[in-house]
């Protein structure tokens, strides 16, 4: 039995040219619909792709430089943060005899930050010293009066010494105003300048910061504020001479020669 084959040429009433024309129109319509859909939604697609890529890039960068990591101790802070004097944010929890105890506040990223926070994690505090400042009891009292409970501060990392951070501590007072606690204490005569621990004495940053602190201390001295008001010029000279290494060496030599002559 022979098979029966149908073709366009054998179908009655159909012109092959008409069939090809109809197929071409259908293909063109499908292509047109797809193109129109892509054009109508191109902006939406682009925006979502851009947003997704930006978010993914930010999370990768943030993770790599630990912007969203909470630091529980000075040892947790990367060395490059110290070297570049990065500023981190924190909440004051206590005013100690030598400085502050601060809880670090990392950058918050929705969805991701809660995943990095362990349930029931205890609050650990950073031991912060005011860089270049020798804090007095009066200065400690001033900090307690002027920093509100749980005050948010910015810590500009200057140096790390064991488990202690030496920082410039700043408080935002309005959108454009920022107060440096280190300078304010010196400006009111409630502290003295001291060497900047952890910095090379001949480095540019050492002298740039040290000059800032000295200017603040000089204002208090000129206006007679704080303990500068109580000390006379003679008392200051006596204090400097008493703690001068050359003078102390001469005194020791004098005592030794006096003891030898008596024998």
C-alpha positions in Angstrom: 0.0 0.0 0.0 1.5 3.3 -1.0 1.6 6.1 1.5 -0.3 9.3 0.8 1.7 12.4 1.1 0.1 15.8 1.5 1.9 19.0 0.5 0.9 22.5 0.2 1.0 22.1 -3.5 -1.5 19.3 -3.3 -4.0 21.0 -0.9 -6.9 22.4 -2.8 -7.7 26.1 -2.4 -4.3 27.1 -0.9 -1.7 29.1 -2.7 1.9 28.4 -1.5 2.7 32.0 -1.7 -0.2 32.9 0.6 1.0 30.3 3.2 4.5 31.7 3.3 3.2 35.2 3.6 1.1 34.2 6.6 4.0 32.4 8.3 6.2 35.4 7.8 3.6 37.7 9.4 3.2 35.5 12.4 6.9 35.4 13.0 7.1 39.2 12.7 4.3 39.6 15.2 6.0 37.4 17.8 9.3 39.3 17.3 7.4 42.6 17.6 5.7 41.5 20.8 9.0 40.4 22.4 10.7 43.6 21.4 7.9 45.7 22.7 7.9 43.9 26.1 11.7 44.3 26.4 11.4 48.0 25.5 8.6 48.6 28.1 10.4 46.8 30.9 14.0 47.7 30.0 14.2 50.5 32.6 12.7 48.3 35.3 15.1 45.5 34.5 18.1 47.8 34.4 17.2 49.4 37.7 16.8 46.1 39.5 20.0 44.7 38.0 21.9 47.8 39.0 20.5 47.8 42.5 21.2 44.1 42.9 24.8 44.5 41.7 25.4 47.6 43.9 24.0 45.8 47.0 26.1 42.7 46.3 29.2 44.8 45.7 28.6 46.8 48.9 28.2 43.7 51.0 31.3 42.2 49.6 33.3 45.3 50.2 31.8 45.9 53.7 32.6 42.3 54.6 36.1 42.5 53.3 37.0 45.6 55.3 34.8 44.6 58.3 32.6 47.7 58.3 29.7 45.6 59.6 31.7 43.7 62.2 31.4 44.6 65.8 34.7 45.0 67.6 34.8 43.6 71.1 38.4 44.4 71.8 41.3 46.5 70.5 42.8 43.3 69.0 39.8 42.8 66.8 40.4 46.0 64.9 42.4 45.5 61.7 45.9 47.1 61.6 45.0 49.1 58.5 42.3 50.9 60.5 44.9 52.1 62.9 47.4 53.0 60.2 44.9 55.0 58.3 43.4 56.7 61.4 39.9 55.4 60.5 37.0 56.8 62.6 34.6 54.3 64.1 31.3 54.9 66.0 30.6 53.9 69.5 28.3 54.4 72.6 29.8 55.6 75.9 29.1 53.1 78.6 31.4 54.3 81.4 33.9 57.0 82.2 37.0 55.5 83.8 39.9 57.1 85.6 42.0 57.2 82.5 39.5 57.5 79.7 36.3 55.9 78.4 34.7 52.5 78.1 32.9 52.4 74.7 30.7 49.9 73.0 31.4 49.7 69.3 28.5 50.3 66.9 29.1 48.8 63.4 27.4 49.9 60.3 23.9 48.4 60.1 22.9 46.5 56.9 19.3 45.3 56.8 18.9 41.5 56.7 22.7 40.9 56.9 23.5 42.5 60.3 21.0 40.4 62.3 22.7 37.3 60.8 26.1 38.4 62.1 24.8 39.1 65.6 24.8 36.0 67.8 21.7 35.6 70.1 22.6 36.3 73.7 26.0 37.8 72.8 27.4 39.7 75.8 28.3 43.3 75.4 32.1 43.9 75.4 33.6 47.4 75.8 36.6 49.0 74.2 39.2 50.6 76.6 39.6 54.1 75.1 42.2 56.7 76.1 42.1 60.3 75.0 45.2 60.6 72.7 47.7 63.2 73.8 45.8 64.1 77.0 46.6 63.4 80.6 43.2 63.2 82.2 42.6 64.7 85.7 39.9 64.0 88.2 38.3 67.4 87.2 38.4 66.4 83.6 36.8 63.0 84.4 34.0 64.8 86.2 33.6 67.2 83.2 33.2 64.3 80.8 30.6 62.7 83.1 28.7 66.0 83.1 28.8 66.7 79.4 28.5 63.3 77.8 25.0 62.1 78.2 24.3 58.5 79.2 24.8 56.2 76.2 26.2 59.2 74.2 27.2 58.4 70.6 30.8 59.3 69.9 33.2 59.0 67.0 36.6 57.5 67.7 39.4 58.5 65.4 41.9 55.7 65.8 45.4 57.0 66.5 47.3 54.1 68.1 46.8 50.7 69.8 48.7 49.7 72.9 48.0 46.1 74.0 44.2 46.2 74.7 44.0 50.0 74.8 43.0 52.3 72.0 44.3 55.9 71.9 41.8 58.0 70.0 40.5 61.5 69.3 37.0 61.4 70.7 34.4 63.6 69.0 30.7 64.3 69.6 28.3 65.6 67.0 26.4 68.7 68.2 24.1 69.2 65.3 24.4 68.3 61.6 27.5 70.4 61.0 29.1 70.8 64.4 31.5 68.4 66.0 33.3 68.8 69.3 36.6 67.1 70.0 36.6 66.0 73.7 40.4 65.9 73.8 40.7 69.6 72.8 37.8 70.7 75.0 39.4 69.3 78.1 42.6 71.1 77.4 40.8 74.3 76.4 39.1 74.4 79.8 42.3 73.6 81.7 41.0 70.2 82.9 43.8 68.2 81.4 47.4 68.5 80.3 49.0 67.5 77.1 51.2 64.4 77.0 53.2 62.5 74.3 51.1 60.7 71.7 51.5 57.0 72.5 52.1 54.7 69.6 53.2 57.3 67.0 56.6 58.1 65.7 57.7 61.4 67.3 59.1 62.7 64.1 56.1 61.8 61.9 53.9 64.4 60.3 50.7 63.2 62.0 52.4 63.3 65.4 53.2 67.0 65.2 50.0 67.9 63.4 47.9 66.5 66.3 50.3 67.6 69.0 50.1 71.2 67.7 46.3 71.1 67.8 46.4 70.0 71.4 49.1 72.5 72.4 47.0 75.3 70.9 44.0 74.3 73.0 46.1 74.1 76.2 47.7 77.4 75.4 44.2 79.1 75.3 43.4 77.8 78.8 46.8 79.0 80.1 46.3 82.5 78.6 42.8 82.8 80.0 43.7 81.3 83.4 41.2 78.5 83.1 41.1 75.3 85.2 44.3 74.5 87.1 46.1 77.2 85.1 44.2 79.7 87.3 45.6 78.3 90.5 49.2 78.0 89.4 51.4 81.0 89.4 54.2 81.4 86.9 56.8 80.6 89.5 55.0 77.4 90.4 54.9 76.3 86.8 58.7 77.0 86.5 59.3 75.1 89.7 57.2 72.1 88.3 59.2 72.0 85.1 62.6 72.3 86.9 61.6 69.6 89.4 60.8 67.1 86.6 63.7 68.1 84.4 66.1 65.2 83.9 69.2 67.4 83.8 68.3 69.1 87.1 67.6 65.7 88.7 70.9 64.4 87.6 72.7 67.4 89.1 70.9 66.9 92.4 71.9 63.2 92.5 75.5 64.1 91.7 75.5 66.8 94.4 74.2 64.3 97.0 76.8 61.7 96.0 79.7 64.2 96.3 78.4 65.5 99.6 78.2 61.9 101.0 81.7 61.2 99.8 83.2 64.3 101.4 81.7 63.5 104.7 83.3 60.1 104.7 
